[in-house]
Every structure is written in C-alpha cells, then in structure tokens.
Amino acid sequence: MAIRVGWVLLLGGSVGAATSLGTVAFMWALDSLNDLLLWLPRIANQAQTGTWWLLVLFAVPVVGGLLVGLICRTLPNSRACGPADVVESVQTFRGRMPMAEGGRSIVASLLGLGVGASAGQYGPLVHLGATVGSAISRVTGRSAWVGSTAIACGVAAAIATAFTAPIAGVLFAHEVVLRHFSLRAFAPVTVAAIVGYIVAAPVLSHRPILDFSDVSVVNIGDYLLFVLLGVMSALVAVVFMRAMHWTGRYAERLSVQAWVRPALAGVPVGLCLIWLPEVTGIGLETMRLVLSGDHFGGTELLIMFPLKIALTVLCVGFGLATGVFTPALVIGLIFGALAGQGLDSLLGSGHSEIGIFAICGAVAVASPVIGAPLSAILIVFELTRNYELTTAAMVSIVFANMVSYRLFGHSWFDHQLNERGMDISQGRDRLVLEQHRIDELPITMPLTVQVLESVAAVAGHIEGQEQDTAWVVDDAGLLCGRVQLNSLRQLLSEGLDDRAVGDVAEDIQVLLTPDTSFARAIDQAVDSTWEWVPVVESDGHRFFLGVLSKLSIIRSYQAILSQIREEEQAAA
C-alpha cells in the first residue's frame, strides 16, 4: 500500500508540477510575445497609428505564418499537434507522445498565437501537458497504461493551471482523453490537477477568465430562454465546426505548398489587426470587455460575431494555429450577449442580465466543440462560484450538446480523428484492434495441391498427410480454392477420379492479408464457416502465404479486451 501511495504521489505530483510550470511558461511567453508585437486591443494609441506602423502590424502575422509553416513542415502531415493527437494516443493504447514533435508543435502554436492568430491556447496547452506526462512516464514505467495515465495527468494539470479549475481538469482528462473513469488513474490524475491548481492560484495568483460571481437568475421563466439559447448555440457550434472542416479541405486543394498556407491565413489576420483587433488573438481581453457590458454596442457585436468565426476558421483551416476552445468561448459569448441585448429590446426589464446570457452562450457553443459538457459545467462553477449561474449554464449546455450531436457528432476532436480513419464512437476496443495486424499472429502453411492435379491424386495426398483439407494453388502460387476429403471421396464414388481438382474446389469465402487489422479480421471471420482462414499477399495479388485459425484471432481479441478492462476497472 505504501508503495502504491508513493507511486501515485510521484507520478501525479511530478507530472502536475512539470506541466503547471510549462503551462505558466507558455502563457507568460504568449503574453510577452503579444506585448512585444503590440497587437492587443489595449495598444490602440493614436500616436502609434502611422502608415509605417500599420504596415508593420499587417506584416507581422504574414511573416509569423511563414515561420509557423516552416516549423510544421518538419512535423507529420505538416501540421501542429493538438488534443486530437492526445486522444488518439490514449485510445489506441499507445500511451506515448513524441517529445521532439511535441516541442516543435508547441513552438509553432506559440508563434501562431503570438502573431495574432484567432485561435485558442488551451488546445496547445493540453498537448503540452500530454507531452510532459508522456516524457515522465518513460521514467516511472513503460507500460501503455502508465503512459496513458501520465498523459491524462498532464492534461488535467494543464487545464487546472490555465483555468484555476482542478475539478474540471480531472473531469476533462477522464471525459475527453481517457473516455472512461479509471479507478487506477483517478488518484494520480487528481494529484496532478491539485498541484497545477496550487501553482496557478495561491502561488502565481492567476485571476479567472470569468469573474462573474455577483449575478443571479431573476425570473424562473428565464430557464426556458436558456433552453432556447442552448439550441441556437448548438447551431452556431455546428456552423463553426463545419466551416473549419470545409476550409481545411479547401486549403488542401490549393496549389500551394502546405508550409505556405499559414502565411495566407496571416493576411486576413493582419487586416483585422489594423481595423478590428478585438477579433484577433485568443480573445480573453475581448471576453472581459464584452462581459463588462458597457464597451461594445449591439452593432459592434453584430460585426464582431461573423468576423470572429470567419477569422478563426481561416486560421485553423490554413494551419496558422490549432486551438478551438477559446475562440468558441468568444464566439458563444458574443452570441449570448447579442441574445441578451435582443431580449432587452423586445421585453425590456424583468429578465436576467445580459452577462448571464453571454456566459451561457459561451459554454453552450464551446462544450459541443470540445465534446466535454460536464467539464464545461464545472468550469463555470469553479470560475464563478455561482450556483445559480451554473444551473443556467447547465441547461444551455445540455440542449446544445443534444442538438449538436445529432447534427455534427460528438466533438471537433472526434471529427478530426474520423478524418484520419478513426471512429471513436465504435469504442476503444475497436480502435485498439485497428492498430494490430494479422502478421502479428502465427500463420501456418497447410497442405497445398496444384490446380491441375486429379481428384484421385489429391485424395491420396490428403489421406497420406492425415488431413481433411487441402488448399488449391496454381503454378504461380496463387490461391484458387479449397477441397475437403469428404467431398473428394464423393466424387470418387461417382467415377470422377481424373477430373482436375481446380474444377471442383470450393470458392474462397474470406481472404486476409498480412496488413489486415484484427478488427477487420474478426468481422470477416464471423462471416466464414471455416475453422481456418486463408492469408494471401494482397487483395490484388492472391499469392498464398498460409492459413490462420479463427481461434487465434478470437483469443487475441479476448486478450486485448482483458487488457483494456483491467485498466478501466482495476482498483487504485
């Protein structure tokens, strides 16, 4: 027991401390880069708006985009990594995040956000935490379970540090990354989140992004409005995610190198930096200004709303940045504020203040995007400590996720994985089975006969080998069919001794190749009545390699399931 407690403290504490420090360093570097490049809304100083300064302001994101593209050129698929890669590593039971790729991705994300990309910092921070956790897991243990748990610890610590919300960090790690509530993982993940919170709140005194504790729902009928806001926010979230999908597809079809695309996204960023800087960057300052209630009018919000969506879609689709949670919050906040102002115009007084609708809109748009409704609810509660506001947000979140799931799917991260051929909705066992190939199992070479041999000769071969089946191949070794001794004896009784065995061979029911996944092999084996399944070189070239027993496939499937269930259900 003492060893177990020590291991939990070591893994959770070390990952939590390292991730929280890395998160703080990332956020500090981003703030410093923003201040250095002077693009935030607060720098609107009339003395600095000369023509030369505007040209510099326009050039910064374009040049930064070129640098981001050059960094991403060294990464797989020429893109920075994000939360989808974290989910993929854990759900496929690899439990590893490459350090070199992770470091370059973090630098690319930092640079893209630093030059004003309309994207979020929490996606890169989640990947940072996962990379740190994976690195530490190589010291504390080398199993896939240890790696996955350490990754979840890093994710929880990153969320807890960035939001000063440890409970949401723990839940996010289980809800989005692990996709199950593992008893063994719960303890170290919780320790990591608490350590992240201790570093962020008491030590560094980070203030929450939502400081909105003194509001209340003034009319019980407003909850019906929160339901309607949730449904409408779902439509906003779906439009936002579909637009990112379409833009990414369009960017891939452009006749330009992949490393040039981020610079193309830098052009609209530069224009917005000059004319409407509030829609650029991660948008935390814009969120605070919207929540203040006296900085933006309805007309300004109507302009910012579509521009923020469009700019984010371009930045993410063209690879200038990857984070989507913060811009989704900003988009939802503006939408909620617009809804609140619309109610003011239609109903006058007698309903809750605009800020409540703004926060409900923010989390109702963001939670379907990241696929974490429970985490979004807890983030609201931990950041505001306001129970009434949390219940209002809960109603909007629930209906937003219901509608969004029907129209789009579980989340933007799951959609990214679907684009890579990984369907998370089929379950973790299916994903793990997709990662294993038939060539990992023992393939044996059975008795083979030539296609032109006679029935009598083949029957003699089978009896001599004390077998009941032979596989028919041609002169080139290509599989042509299968014959069984009982069938051959029936033919002999009918006087067909000299008939070529190729003419009477059974057609092949199922074919496997060495690179066939376990998942596909199981699907095909179920459709076959044969005990042994043939393996050929490829679908296009049926060179016979041997046979694989259905029993070995089933046993391998059971072993994988047992490994997954042990992780999910074993006690801490």
C-alpha positions in Angstrom: 0.0 0.0 0.0 2.8 2.4 0.9 4.5 1.7 -2.4 1.2 2.4 -4.3 0.7 5.7 -2.4 4.2 6.7 -3.2 3.8 5.9 -6.8 0.6 7.9 -7.1 2.3 10.9 -5.4 5.4 10.5 -7.6 3.6 10.3 -10.9 0.8 12.7 -10.2 3.0 15.2 -8.3 5.9 15.2 -10.8 3.6 15.5 -13.9 1.5 18.1 -12.2 4.4 20.3 -11.2 6.2 20.0 -14.5 3.1 20.6 -16.5 2.0 23.6 -14.4 5.3 25.2 -14.8 5.3 24.5 -18.5 1.8 25.9 -18.8 2.7 29.1 -16.9 5.8 29.5 -19.1 3.7 29.1 -22.2 1.1 31.7 -21.0 3.9 34.1 -19.9 5.7 33.7 -23.3 2.4 34.3 -25.2 1.7 37.5 -23.2 5.2 38.7 -23.7 5.1 38.0 -27.4 1.8 39.8 -27.7 3.1 42.8 -25.8 6.3 42.8 -27.9 4.3 42.8 -31.2 1.8 45.4 -29.9 -1.4 44.0 -31.4 -3.7 43.7 -28.5 -6.8 46.0 -28.4 -5.3 47.9 -25.4 -2.4 49.2 -27.6 -4.8 51.4 -29.7 -2.6 54.5 -29.1 -3.2 57.3 -31.6 0.5 58.1 -31.6 1.3 54.7 -33.0 -1.1 54.5 -35.9 1.1 56.0 -38.6 1.3 54.3 -42.0 4.6 52.6 -41.3 3.2 51.1 -38.1 0.1 49.8 -39.9 2.4 48.1 -42.5 4.4 46.5 -39.7 1.2 45.4 -38.0 0.0 43.8 -41.2 3.3 42.1 -41.9 3.7 40.5 -38.5 1.1 37.7 -38.9 2.2 37.0 -42.5 5.9 36.6 -41.6 4.9 34.7 -38.5 2.7 32.4 -40.7 5.7 31.6 -42.8 7.8 30.7 -39.8 4.9 28.5 -38.5 4.7 26.8 -41.8 8.4 26.1 -41.9 8.2 24.6 -38.4 5.2 22.5 -39.3 7.0 21.3 -42.4 9.1 19.1 -40.1 6.0 17.6 -38.4 3.8 14.7 -39.5 1.2 15.8 -42.0 2.8 19.3 -41.9 0.6 20.4 -39.0 1.0 21.2 -35.4 -0.4 18.6 -33.0 -3.3 19.2 -30.7 -5.9 17.5 -28.5 -7.0 15.0 -31.2 -3.5 13.6 -31.2 -3.6 13.2 -27.4 -6.9 11.3 -27.6 -5.6 9.1 -30.4 -2.5 8.1 -28.4 -4.5 7.1 -25.4 -7.5 5.5 -27.1 -5.2 3.3 -29.3 -3.4 2.2 -26.2 -0.1 3.5 -27.3 0.3 5.9 -24.4 3.2 7.8 -26.0 3.6 11.4 -27.2 6.9 12.0 -29.1 8.9 14.7 -27.3 10.6 16.2 -30.4 7.3 16.5 -32.3 5.6 17.9 -29.2 8.3 20.5 -28.7 8.1 21.7 -32.3 4.3 21.8 -32.2 4.3 23.9 -29.0 6.7 26.4 -30.6 4.6 26.6 -33.7 1.4 27.1 -31.7 3.1 29.7 -29.5 4.3 31.6 -32.6 1.0 31.4 -34.4 -0.9 32.8 -31.3 1.8 35.3 -30.7 1.4 37.0 -34.1 -2.4 37.3 -33.6 -4.0 34.1 -34.9 -7.6 33.9 -33.9 -7.3 30.6 -32.1 -7.0 29.2 -28.5 -4.2 28.5 -26.1 -5.9 25.6 -24.3 -5.5 23.1 -27.2 -1.7 23.6 -27.3 -1.6 23.5 -23.5 -3.5 20.2 -23.4 -0.9 18.8 -25.9 1.9 20.3 -23.8 0.7 18.6 -20.7 0.3 15.3 -22.5 3.8 15.5 -23.9 5.2 16.3 -20.4 3.3 13.4 -18.9 4.5 11.0 -21.6 8.1 12.0 -21.1 7.9 11.5 -17.3 6.1 8.1 -17.8 9.2 6.8 -19.5 11.0 7.1 -16.2 8.2 5.8 -13.8 7.1 2.9 -16.1 6.9 1.8 -19.6 3.6 0.1 -19.9 0.8 1.5 -22.1 -1.3 2.0 -19.0 1.3 4.1 -17.3 1.8 6.2 -20.4 -1.9 6.8 -20.8 -2.3 7.7 -17.1 0.6 10.1 -17.2 -0.8 11.8 -20.3 -4.1 12.2 -18.5 -2.3 13.7 -15.5 -0.6 16.2 -17.8 -3.9 17.2 -19.4 -5.6 17.6 -16.0 -2.7 19.7 -14.7 -2.7 21.9 -17.8 -6.5 22.6 -17.5 -6.3 23.1 -13.7 -3.4 25.6 -14.2 -4.9 27.5 -17.1 -8.4 27.8 -15.7 -7.6 27.5 -12.0 -10.2 24.8 -12.0 -8.8 21.5 -10.7 -12.1 19.6 -10.6 -12.8 20.5 -14.2 -9.2 19.4 -15.0 -9.8 16.0 -13.5 -13.1 15.6 -15.3 -11.8 16.8 -18.6 -9.0 14.2 -18.5 -11.5 11.4 -18.0 -14.3 12.8 -20.2 -12.2 13.7 -23.3 -8.9 11.9 -23.1 -9.4 8.6 -21.2 -13.1 8.3 -22.2 -13.8 6.2 -19.0 -13.5 6.7 -15.3 -10.5 4.6 -14.4 -10.1 3.9 -10.7 -6.3 3.4 -11.0 -6.0 6.6 -13.0 -8.2 8.7 -10.8 -5.7 9.1 -7.9 -2.7 10.3 -9.9 -4.8 12.5 -12.2 -6.4 14.2 -9.2 -3.0 14.8 -7.6 -1.7 16.3 -10.8 -4.7 18.6 -11.1 -4.3 19.8 -7.5 -0.6 20.5 -7.9 -1.5 22.5 -11.1 -4.1 24.5 -9.2 -1.7 25.2 -6.3 0.9 26.6 -8.7 -1.7 28.7 -10.6 -3.8 30.1 -7.8 -2.1 30.6 -4.5 1.5 30.8 -5.9 1.0 32.7 -9.1 -2.3 34.4 -8.2 -3.8 33.9 -11.7 -7.2 35.5 -11.9 -10.0 33.6 -13.5 -11.1 34.5 -17.1 -14.7 34.7 -15.9 -15.0 36.8 -12.8 -18.8 36.9 -12.5 -19.9 35.8 -9.1 -22.5 38.5 -8.2 -25.3 37.7 -10.6 -28.5 35.7 -10.3 -31.4 34.5 -12.3 -34.1 37.0 -11.6 -37.0 35.1 -13.3 -37.7 31.4 -13.2 -39.1 31.7 -16.7 -35.6 32.6 -17.9 -34.7 28.9 -17.8 -36.9 28.4 -20.9 -34.8 31.2 -22.6 -31.6 29.3 -21.6 -33.0 26.2 -23.3 -33.7 28.2 -26.4 -30.2 29.8 -26.2 -28.7 26.3 -25.9 -30.5 25.1 -29.1 -29.4 28.2 -31.0 -25.9 28.0 -29.7 -25.7 24.4 -31.0 -26.5 25.7 -34.5 -23.7 28.2 -34.1 -21.3 25.5 -32.9 -22.2 23.2 -35.9 -21.7 26.1 -38.4 -18.4 26.8 -36.8 -17.2 23.2 -37.0 -18.5 22.6 -40.5 -16.8 25.8 -41.6 -13.5 24.7 -40.2 -13.9 21.3 -42.0 -14.7 23.0 -45.3 -11.9 25.5 -45.0 -9.4 22.8 -44.2 -10.5 20.8 -47.3 -10.3 23.9 -49.4 -6.8 24.7 -48.1 -5.6 21.1 -49.0 -6.8 21.6 -52.6 -4.9 24.8 -53.1 -2.0 24.5 -55.5 0.5 25.9 -52.9 2.9 24.1 -50.6 1.5 23.2 -47.2 4.1 25.3 -45.4 2.8 28.4 -47.2 -0.8 28.1 -46.1 -0.3 29.6 -42.6 1.1 32.7 -44.2 -2.0 33.0 -46.3 -4.1 33.0 -43.2 -1.8 35.7 -41.8 -3.2 38.1 -44.5 -6.7 38.5 -43.0 -5.2 38.4 -39.5 -3.1 41.4 -40.5 -6.1 43.3 -41.9 -8.1 42.6 -38.7 -5.2 43.8 -36.6 -5.5 47.2 -38.3 -9.3 47.6 -38.4 -10.8 45.3 -35.7 -8.1 43.9 -33.4 -10.8 42.6 -31.0 -11.4 39.6 -33.2 -7.8 38.6 -33.4 -5.8 36.6 -30.8 -7.1 34.3 -28.2 -9.7 36.8 -27.2 -9.5 36.8 -23.4 -9.4 40.6 -23.3 -12.3 40.7 -25.7 -14.3 38.4 -23.4 -13.7 40.6 -20.4 -14.7 43.7 -22.4 -18.0 42.0 -23.6 -18.8 40.9 -20.0 -18.2 44.5 -18.7 -21.5 45.3 -20.6 -20.6 48.9 -21.5 -17.8 48.6 -24.0 -19.5 47.2 -27.1 -22.9 48.1 -28.5 -25.2 45.8 -30.5 -23.9 47.0 -33.8 -20.3 46.3 -32.9 -21.2 42.8 -31.6 -23.1 42.1 -34.8 -19.9 42.9 -36.8 -17.6 41.0 -34.5 -19.6 37.8 -34.4 -19.3 36.7 -38.0 -15.8 38.1 -38.3 -14.6 36.1 -35.3 -16.0 32.9 -36.8 -14.5 33.7 -40.2 -11.1 34.6 -38.9 -10.9 31.5 -36.6 -12.0 29.3 -39.4 -9.2 30.6 -41.7 -6.5 30.4 -39.0 -7.4 26.8 -38.1 -8.2 25.6 -41.6 -4.9 27.0 -43.0 -2.8 25.8 -40.1 -1.8 29.1 -38.5 -3.0 27.8 -35.2 -4.9 24.8 -33.8 -6.7 25.7 -30.6 -10.5 25.9 -30.9 -11.9 26.1 -27.3 -11.1 29.8 -26.6 -12.4 31.1 -29.9 -15.5 29.0 -29.4 -15.9 30.7 -26.0 -15.5 34.1 -27.5 -18.0 33.3 -30.3 -20.5 32.0 -27.9 -20.0 34.9 -25.5 -20.7 37.4 -28.3 -23.7 35.4 -29.4 -25.1 35.2 -25.9 -24.6 38.9 -25.4 -26.4 39.6 -28.7 -29.3 37.4 -27.5 -29.4 39.2 -24.2 -29.5 42.6 -25.9 -32.2 41.3 -28.2 -34.3 40.4 -25.2 -33.7 43.9 -23.7 -35.1 45.4 -26.9 -38.1 43.0 -27.1 -39.0 42.6 -23.4 -37.4 45.5 -21.6 -36.7 44.7 -18.0 -37.8 41.7 -15.9 -35.3 39.1 -17.1 -31.8 38.2 -16.1 -29.0 40.5 -17.1 -27.1 40.2 -20.3 -23.9 38.7 -18.7 -25.7 35.5 -17.8 -26.9 35.0 -21.3 -23.3 35.8 -22.5 -21.8 33.1 -20.3 -24.5 30.6 -21.1 -23.8 31.2 -24.8 -20.1 30.9 -24.3 -20.1 27.5 -22.8 -23.1 26.3 -24.9 -21.1 26.9 -28.0 -17.7 25.7 -26.7 -18.8 22.5 -25.0 -20.1 20.7 -28.2 -16.9 21.8 -29.9 -14.6 20.0 -27.4 -17.2 17.3 -26.5 -17.0 17.9 -22.8 -20.3 19.1 -21.4 -19.6 18.0 -17.8 -16.2 19.8 -17.8 -17.8 22.9 -19.2 -20.4 22.9 -16.4 -17.7 22.6 -13.7 -15.5 25.3 -15.4 -18.4 27.7 -15.0 -18.9 26.8 -11.3 -15.2 26.8 -10.4 -14.6 30.1 -12.1 -17.6 31.9 -10.8 -18.5 30.1 -7.6 -22.1 31.0 -8.6 -24.6 28.1 -8.2 -27.5 29.9 -10.0 -25.3 30.9 -12.9 -24.0 27.3 -13.1 -27.6 25.9 -13.3 -28.4 28.3 -16.0 -25.3 27.3 -18.0 -26.1 23.7 -17.3 -29.5 23.9 -19.1 -28.0 25.6 -22.1 -25.1 23.1 -22.3 -27.3 20.1 -22.1 -29.6 21.2 -25.0 -26.6 22.5 -27.0 -24.9 19.1 -26.9 -28.1 17.2 -27.7 -28.7 19.2 -30.9 -25.0 19.4 -31.9 -24.5 15.7 -31.5 -27.4 15.0 -33.9 -26.3 17.5 -36.5 -22.5 17.1 -36.4 -21.2 14.4 -34.0 -19.5 14.2 -30.6 -16.9 16.9 -31.0 -14.4 18.7 -33.3 -11.6 16.4 -32.0 -13.6 13.3 -32.8 -14.3 14.7 -36.3 -10.5 15.2 -36.8 -9.9 11.6 -35.9 -12.7 10.4 -38.2 -10.9 12.2 -41.0 -7.9 10.1 -40.2 -10.0 6.9 -40.4 -10.5 6.5 -36.7 -14.1 6.3 -35.5 -14.0 6.9 -31.7 -17.8 6.2 -31.4 -17.1 2.5 -32.1 -15.3 2.2 -28.7 -11.8 1.9 -27.5 -11.6 -1.9 -28.1 -12.3 -1.4 -31.8 -9.7 1.3 -32.1 -7.1 -0.9 -30.4 -8.0 -3.8 -32.7 -7.5 -1.5 -35.7 -3.9 -0.9 -34.6 -2.9 -4.6 -34.6 -2.2 -6.6 -37.9 -2.6 -10.2 -38.8 1.1 -10.6 -39.3 1.5 -10.5 -35.5 -0.3 -13.9 -35.3 1.1 -17.3 -36.2 0.4 -18.0 -39.9 1.0 -21.7 -40.8 1.4 -23.3 -44.2 -1.1 -26.1 -44.7 -1.2 -28.9 -47.3 -1.4 -27.4 -50.8 -2.1 -29.1 -54.2 -1.8 -28.0 -57.7 -4.9 -26.9 -59.6 -4.4 -29.5 -62.4 -3.9 -32.5 -60.1 -6.6 -35.1 -60.4 -9.2 -35.8 -57.7 -7.8 -39.2 -57.1 -4.2 -37.9 -56.6 -5.3 -35.1 -54.3 -7.4 -37.5 -52.2 -4.4 -39.7 -51.8 -2.2 -36.8 -50.7 -4.7 -35.7 -48.1 -5.1 -39.2 -46.7 -1.4 -39.7 -46.6 -0.9 -36.5 -44.6 -3.7 -37.5 -42.3 -5.5 -34.2 -43.1 -9.1 -33.5 -44.1 -8.5 -30.3 -46.2 -6.1 -29.1 -48.9 -5.7 -25.7 -50.5 -5.5 -25.4 -54.2 -2.9 -23.1 -55.9 -1.8 -22.6 -59.5 1.8 -22.7 -60.8 2.4 -19.2 -59.6 1.4 -20.0 -56.1 -1.9 -18.0 -56.3 -4.8 -19.3 -54.2 -7.6 -20.9 -56.3 -9.8 -22.6 -53.7 -10.1 -25.3 -51.1 -11.0 -29.0 -51.2 -12.1 -31.4 -48.5 -11.5 -35.1 -48.3 -15.2 -36.0 -47.8 -16.1 -34.1 -51.0 -13.3 -35.8 -52.9 -14.5 -39.3 -51.8 -18.0 -38.4 -53.0 -16.5 -37.6 -56.4 -14.5 -40.8 -56.5 -17.7 -42.8 -55.8 -19.2 -41.1 -58.8 -16.3 -42.2 -61.0 -14.7 -38.7 -61.4 -11.2 -39.9 -60.5 -9.4 -38.0 -63.3 -11.2 -34.7 -63.0 -8.9 -31.7 -62.2 -9.2 -30.6 -58.6 -9.3 -27.0 -59.7 -12.7 -27.6 -61.3 -14.3 -28.9 -58.1 -12.6 -26.7 -55.5 -14.7 -24.5 -53.1 -14.7 -20.8 -53.7 -12.8 -18.8 -51.1 -15.2 -17.3 -48.5 -12.8 -14.9 -46.8 -9.4 -13.6 -47.6 -6.9 -11.9 -45.2 -3.7 -10.2 -45.9 -0.7 -9.6 -43.5 -1.8 -5.9 -43.0 -5.4 -6.8 -42.3 -6.4 -5.3 -38.9 -7.7 -7.5 -36.1 -11.0 -5.6 -36.3 -11.5 -6.4 -40.0 -10.3 -10.0 -39.5 -12.9 -10.6 -36.8 -15.6 -9.1 -39.0 -14.6 -11.4 -41.8 -14.1 -14.5 -39.7 -17.6 -14.2 -38.3 -19.0 -14.4 -41.9 -17.0 -17.6 -42.5 -17.9 -21.1 -41.6 -14.3 -22.3 -42.0 -12.1 -23.0 -39.0 -9.0 -21.8 -40.9 -8.9 -18.6 -42.8 -6.5 -18.2 -45.8 -3.9 -15.4 -45.9 -2.6 -14.0 -49.2 -0.1 -11.4 -50.1 -2.6 -8.7 -51.0 -6.1 -8.2 -52.3 -4.7 -7.7 -55.8 -2.2 -10.5 -55.7 -3.5 -13.7 -54.2 -0.1 -15.4 -53.6 -0.9 -17.9 -50.8 1.0 -17.3 -47.6 -0.8 -19.8 -45.3 -3.8 -20.0 -43.0 -4.7 -18.5 -39.7 -7.0 -20.2 -37.2 -10.2 -18.4 -36.2 -9.4 -19.5 -32.6 -6.1 -17.5 -32.6 -8.0 -14.3 -33.8 -10.6 -14.7 -31.1 -8.0 -15.3 -28.4 -6.1 -12.2 -29.4 -9.3 -10.2 -29.3 -10.0 -11.5 -25.8 -6.5 -10.7 -24.6 -6.9 -7.1 -25.9 -10.3 -6.7 -24.2 -8.9 -8.1 -20.9 -6.1 -5.6 -21.1 -8.5 -2.7 -21.6 -10.9 -3.8 -18.9 -8.1 -4.3 -16.4 -7.1 -0.7 -16.9 -10.6 0.6 -16.7 -11.8 -1.4 -13.7 -8.8 -2.3 -11.6 -8.7 -0.6 -8.2 -6.2 2.0 -7.4 
